[in-house]
Amino acid sequence: MTNWGFPDFDDHEGVHLFTDPASGLQAVIAVHSTTLGPAAGGVRFWHYADSDRAITDALRLSRGMSYKNAMAGLPLGGGKGVVLAAKPGDTITDAQLEAFGRAVESLGGRYVTAEDVGMSEASMKIIATRTRHVSGLPVAAGGAGGDPGPYTASGVYQGVVAAARRGLGVETVAGVHVAIQGVGSVGGGLAKLLAKDGAKLTLADVNADRAKALAAELGAETVSTDDILSIEADVVSPNALGAILTEASIAALNTRVIAGGANNQLATREDGARLHARGILYAPDYVINAGGIINVGLEYLGQGDQAEVEARIARIPDRLVEVWDESDRTGAPASDVADAIARRLIGRG
């Protein structure tokens, strides 16, 4: 089986490349699996050094969505959309959003899109004018939830508490030092929830002013993004972009627990083994950060009442414990255990 020159190609059912000269849209939609249902996953607007990197991102993220949806018990497969920005700092145009909506519609429901990095509730409303296959719409536009960030933050918070209990032997996070990388919708929401519990927080963000403002609000400290992963902390929580856990960064870690909401935190599969070899408890990212897709997925399926969403998010710690228990029994890294469970669930075990 060829990987088409992309090592992250994982028997994807389809990788679709779209251009729309009128709007300037260049986009990738990767469908990893539809075994459990339509391939659900957000669309991000991002600048990439070249198109191969955009395709690689879509491949990795769509596979992660297959695993995430399966581990969350959702009847959904995994997919991801990527819209390429011409240069850093660009904003997506209404015409490009409409063109992306047409691209989604052309797949006939095999892919369901939602909000991700560089997109907003307003973006989803425009995409929804051109396709039915979109979720995460604001309530005023006929959706049930809007921004998935707070739901993701809630699940990550519950996962961090479970990881602290497992890795540190504590019953609460009061006094537990958590270093948070990225304080946007997810990381910022997590910080506020942890602060209510009395956790000691150190924050970092590429937007240093945002980190400083939140730190002032919560009584936290700040450090640079270059230092946040290596500071001495009980828990390090990555909540920015992925591939930040590398051979070098793992060697520099000074923590007992990694638990955060960023997608694809491990740069390579071997990095999960490196964490395991160091005795660092790892909460697999697509398990702990499933709150957002639980919200938008249930909305799309017509099952998005608040009680059901919250009940499903509350099961995230149980799934993490299942992974950690199997890791303890088998001696395999938690990242490999989670992958194996997810692959069994989508029929690729």
C-alpha positions as CSV (number, residue, x, y, z in Angstrom):
1,M,0.0,0.0,0.0
2,T,1.5,3.3,-1.1
3,N,1.6,6.3,1.2
4,W,1.7,8.6,-1.8
5,G,4.9,10.2,-0.6
6,F,3.2,11.3,2.7
7,P,4.3,9.2,5.7
8,D,1.2,10.3,7.6
9,F,-1.1,8.8,5.0
10,D,-2.9,6.0,7.0
11,D,-5.2,4.3,4.5
12,H,-7.2,7.5,4.4
13,E,-10.5,7.0,2.5
14,G,-9.9,10.3,0.6
15,V,-7.7,13.3,0.4
16,H,-9.4,16.1,-1.6
17,L,-7.6,19.2,-2.9
18,F,-9.7,22.2,-3.8
19,T,-9.0,25.5,-5.6
20,D,-11.3,28.3,-6.4
21,P,-9.6,30.9,-8.6
22,A,-12.4,33.5,-8.2
23,S,-11.9,33.7,-4.4
24,G,-8.3,32.5,-4.1
25,L,-9.3,29.5,-2.0
26,Q,-6.8,26.7,-1.7
27,A,-8.0,23.9,0.7
28,V,-7.5,20.3,1.7
29,I,-10.2,18.0,3.1
30,A,-8.8,14.7,4.4
31,V,-11.3,11.9,5.2
32,H,-9.6,9.3,7.3
33,S,-12.5,7.0,8.2
34,T,-16.3,6.8,7.9
35,T,-16.7,3.4,9.5
36,L,-18.6,4.8,12.5
37,G,-20.3,7.6,10.6
38,P,-19.6,10.8,8.6
39,A,-16.1,12.1,9.0
40,A,-16.4,15.0,11.5
41,G,-13.6,17.5,12.2
42,G,-13.0,21.2,12.1
43,V,-11.5,23.4,9.5
44,R,-8.5,25.6,10.2
45,F,-7.2,28.6,8.3
46,W,-3.4,28.7,8.6
47,H,-0.3,29.7,6.7
48,Y,2.0,26.8,5.7
49,A,5.5,27.0,4.3
50,D,4.4,24.8,1.4
51,S,1.4,22.8,0.3
52,D,2.9,19.4,1.4
53,R,2.9,20.6,5.0
54,A,-0.8,21.6,4.7
55,I,-1.6,18.1,3.4
56,T,0.4,16.5,6.1
57,D,-1.4,18.6,8.8
58,A,-4.8,17.5,7.3
59,L,-3.7,13.9,7.3
60,R,-2.5,13.9,10.9
61,L,-5.5,15.9,12.2
62,S,-8.1,13.7,10.3
63,R,-6.6,10.5,11.8
64,G,-6.7,12.2,15.2
65,M,-10.3,13.0,14.7
66,S,-11.1,9.3,13.8
67,Y,-9.5,8.3,17.1
68,K,-11.0,11.2,19.1
69,N,-14.6,10.5,17.9
70,A,-14.2,6.8,18.5
71,M,-12.8,7.2,22.0
72,A,-15.6,9.7,22.8
73,G,-18.2,7.1,21.8
74,L,-19.6,9.2,19.0
75,P,-21.1,7.6,15.8
76,L,-18.8,9.7,13.7
77,G,-15.7,9.1,11.6
78,G,-12.7,11.4,11.3
79,G,-11.9,14.2,8.9
80,K,-10.3,17.6,8.8
81,G,-10.3,20.7,6.6
82,V,-7.4,23.0,6.0
83,V,-7.6,26.3,4.2
84,L,-4.3,27.8,3.2
85,A,-3.5,31.4,4.1
86,A,-1.3,33.2,1.5
87,K,0.9,34.7,4.3
88,P,1.0,34.9,8.1
89,G,-1.6,37.2,9.5
90,D,-4.1,36.9,6.7
91,T,-7.8,36.7,7.4
92,I,-10.1,34.5,5.5
93,T,-12.6,36.2,3.2
94,D,-16.3,35.7,2.9
95,A,-15.9,34.5,-0.7
96,Q,-13.3,31.9,0.4
97,L,-15.7,30.7,3.2
98,E,-18.5,30.3,0.7
99,A,-16.1,28.4,-1.7
100,F,-15.1,26.1,1.1
101,G,-18.8,25.5,1.9
102,R,-19.3,24.4,-1.7
103,A,-16.3,22.1,-1.4
104,V,-17.8,20.5,1.7
105,E,-21.2,20.1,0.0
106,S,-19.5,18.4,-3.0
107,L,-18.6,15.5,-0.7
108,G,-22.2,14.7,-0.2
109,G,-22.1,14.4,3.6
110,R,-19.0,12.3,3.9
111,Y,-17.3,15.2,5.8
112,V,-18.9,17.4,8.4
113,T,-17.0,20.6,9.2
114,A,-16.8,22.8,12.3
115,E,-14.8,25.6,13.8
116,D,-11.0,25.3,14.4
117,V,-7.9,27.5,14.5
118,G,-8.3,30.7,12.4
119,M,-12.1,30.3,12.2
120,S,-15.0,31.6,14.2
121,E,-18.7,31.2,14.8
122,A,-19.2,33.9,12.1
123,S,-17.1,31.8,9.7
124,M,-19.4,28.8,10.3
125,K,-22.5,30.8,9.6
126,I,-21.1,31.8,6.2
127,I,-20.0,28.2,5.3
128,A,-23.5,27.1,6.3
129,T,-25.0,29.2,3.5
130,R,-23.4,26.8,1.0
131,T,-23.6,23.4,2.8
132,R,-25.8,21.6,5.3
133,H,-22.8,19.6,6.6
134,V,-21.6,22.1,9.2
135,S,-21.9,22.1,13.0
136,G,-20.9,24.4,15.8
137,L,-23.3,27.1,14.7
138,P,-24.3,29.8,17.2
139,V,-27.7,29.3,18.8
140,A,-29.0,32.4,17.0
141,A,-28.1,30.8,13.6
142,G,-30.0,27.6,14.4
143,G,-27.2,25.7,16.2
144,A,-27.0,24.3,19.7
145,G,-23.6,25.4,20.9
146,G,-21.5,27.7,18.9
147,D,-17.8,28.0,19.9
148,P,-16.6,24.5,20.9
149,G,-13.7,26.0,23.0
150,P,-15.4,26.2,26.4
151,Y,-16.5,22.5,26.0
152,T,-13.0,21.5,25.1
153,A,-11.7,23.4,28.1
154,S,-14.2,21.7,30.4
155,G,-13.1,18.2,29.2
156,V,-9.4,19.2,29.5
157,Y,-9.9,20.5,33.0
158,Q,-11.6,17.2,34.1
159,G,-8.7,15.3,32.4
160,V,-6.1,17.4,34.2
161,V,-7.7,16.7,37.5
162,A,-7.8,13.0,36.7
163,A,-4.2,13.1,35.6
164,A,-3.1,14.9,38.8
165,R,-4.9,12.3,40.8
166,R,-3.2,9.5,38.9
167,G,0.3,10.9,38.5
168,L,0.7,13.0,41.7
169,G,-1.5,11.1,44.1
170,V,-3.6,14.1,45.0
171,E,-7.3,14.4,45.4
172,T,-7.6,18.0,44.3
173,V,-5.5,20.4,42.3
174,A,-5.4,22.9,45.1
175,G,-1.7,24.0,45.3
176,V,-0.8,21.9,42.2
177,H,1.5,23.8,39.9
178,V,0.2,23.7,36.3
179,A,2.2,25.3,33.5
180,I,-0.1,26.2,30.6
181,Q,1.2,26.7,27.1
182,G,-1.4,28.7,25.1
183,V,-4.2,30.7,26.8
184,G,-6.7,31.1,24.0
185,S,-10.2,29.7,24.2
186,V,-9.2,26.3,25.5
187,G,-6.0,27.1,27.5
188,G,-7.6,30.3,28.9
189,G,-10.7,28.5,29.9
190,L,-8.7,25.8,31.5
191,A,-6.7,28.3,33.5
192,K,-9.8,29.9,34.9
193,L,-11.3,26.6,36.0
194,L,-8.0,25.5,37.6
195,A,-7.7,28.9,39.4
196,K,-11.1,28.4,41.0
197,D,-9.7,25.2,42.5
198,G,-6.7,26.9,43.9
199,A,-4.1,25.6,41.5
200,K,-0.8,27.5,41.1
201,L,-0.5,28.6,37.5
202,T,2.3,29.7,35.1
203,L,1.1,30.9,31.7
204,A,2.7,31.4,28.3
205,D,1.3,32.5,25.0
206,V,2.6,33.8,21.7
207,N,0.5,36.8,22.5
208,A,2.4,37.8,25.6
209,D,0.0,40.6,26.4
210,R,-2.9,38.1,26.5
211,A,-1.0,35.9,28.9
212,K,0.0,38.8,31.2
213,A,-3.6,40.1,31.3
214,L,-5.0,36.6,32.2
215,A,-2.2,36.1,34.8
216,A,-3.1,39.4,36.4
217,E,-6.7,38.4,36.6
218,L,-6.0,35.0,38.1
219,G,-2.9,35.8,40.2
220,A,-0.7,33.6,38.0
221,E,2.9,34.0,36.8
222,T,4.0,34.2,33.2
223,V,7.1,33.0,31.3
224,S,8.1,33.0,27.6
225,T,6.8,30.4,25.2
226,D,10.4,29.2,24.9
227,D,10.6,28.4,28.6
228,I,7.1,27.1,29.4
229,L,7.7,23.4,28.6
230,S,10.9,23.1,30.6
231,I,10.0,24.9,33.8
232,E,9.6,22.9,37.0
233,A,5.9,22.1,37.4
234,D,3.7,19.3,38.6
235,V,1.7,19.3,35.4
236,V,2.6,20.8,32.0
237,S,-0.5,21.5,29.8
238,P,0.1,22.1,26.1
239,N,-2.9,24.0,24.6
240,A,-1.4,25.6,21.5
241,L,-0.4,24.0,18.2
242,G,1.0,20.5,17.9
243,A,4.2,18.6,17.5
244,I,5.8,20.3,20.5
245,L,6.8,17.1,22.3
246,T,10.0,16.2,20.6
247,E,13.1,14.2,21.6
248,A,14.7,17.5,22.7
249,S,11.8,19.0,24.5
250,I,11.0,15.8,26.3
251,A,14.6,15.6,27.5
252,A,14.1,19.1,29.0
253,L,10.8,18.4,30.7
254,N,10.7,18.9,34.5
255,T,7.3,17.6,35.3
256,R,5.5,14.4,36.2
257,V,2.4,14.9,34.1
258,I,1.6,16.1,30.6
259,A,-2.1,16.8,30.1
260,G,-3.4,19.5,27.7
261,G,-5.8,20.2,24.8
262,A,-3.4,20.8,21.9
263,N,-3.9,18.4,19.0
264,N,-1.0,16.1,17.9
265,Q,1.3,17.0,20.7
266,L,3.7,14.2,20.0
267,A,6.0,15.0,17.0
268,T,6.5,11.3,16.3
269,R,5.1,8.1,17.7
270,E,8.5,7.4,19.3
271,D,8.0,10.5,21.5
272,G,5.2,8.7,23.3
273,A,7.7,6.0,24.2
274,R,10.2,8.7,25.4
275,L,7.6,10.1,27.8
276,H,6.8,6.6,29.0
277,A,10.5,5.8,29.5
278,R,10.9,8.9,31.6
279,G,8.0,7.9,33.8
280,I,5.9,10.9,32.8
281,L,2.2,10.3,32.8
282,Y,0.7,11.3,29.5
283,A,-3.0,12.1,28.8
284,P,-3.4,11.2,25.1
285,D,-4.5,14.5,23.4
286,Y,-7.4,13.2,21.4
287,V,-8.9,11.6,24.5
288,I,-8.6,14.6,26.8
289,N,-9.6,17.3,24.3
290,A,-12.8,15.6,23.0
291,G,-15.2,18.1,24.7
292,G,-15.6,20.3,21.7
293,I,-16.3,17.6,19.2
294,I,-18.7,16.0,21.6
295,N,-20.7,19.3,21.6
296,V,-20.7,19.9,17.9
297,G,-21.0,16.3,17.0
298,L,-24.1,15.8,19.1
299,E,-25.5,19.0,17.7
300,Y,-25.1,17.7,14.1
301,L,-26.7,14.4,15.1
302,G,-29.6,16.2,16.7
303,Q,-28.8,15.0,20.2
304,G,-27.1,18.2,21.5
305,D,-29.1,19.0,24.6
306,Q,-26.9,20.4,27.3
307,A,-27.3,17.5,29.8
308,E,-26.2,14.9,27.3
309,V,-23.2,17.0,26.2
310,E,-22.1,17.4,29.8
311,A,-22.6,13.8,30.7
312,R,-20.5,12.6,27.8
313,I,-17.7,15.1,28.6
314,A,-17.8,13.8,32.2
315,R,-16.8,10.4,30.8
316,I,-13.4,11.7,29.5
317,P,-11.6,10.9,32.8
318,D,-13.0,7.3,32.7
319,R,-11.5,6.8,29.2
320,L,-8.2,8.2,30.4
321,V,-8.2,5.8,33.3
322,E,-8.9,2.9,30.9
323,V,-5.9,3.9,28.9
324,W,-3.6,4.3,31.9
325,D,-4.7,1.0,33.4
326,E,-4.0,-0.9,30.2
327,S,-0.6,0.9,29.9
328,D,0.2,-0.3,33.4
329,R,-0.9,-3.9,32.6
330,T,1.0,-4.1,29.3
331,G,4.0,-1.8,29.9
332,A,3.1,0.0,26.6
333,P,3.2,3.8,26.4
334,A,-0.2,5.4,27.0
335,S,-0.1,6.9,23.5
336,D,0.3,3.5,21.9
337,V,-2.5,2.0,24.1
338,A,-4.9,4.8,23.1
339,D,-4.1,4.3,19.4
340,A,-4.7,0.6,19.7
341,I,-8.1,1.0,21.4
342,A,-9.2,3.6,18.9
343,R,-8.1,1.5,15.9
344,R,-10.1,-1.5,17.3
345,L,-13.1,0.8,17.6
346,I,-12.9,1.9,13.9
347,G,-12.3,-1.7,12.7
348,R,-8.5,-1.3,12.0
349,G,-7.2,-3.2,15.0
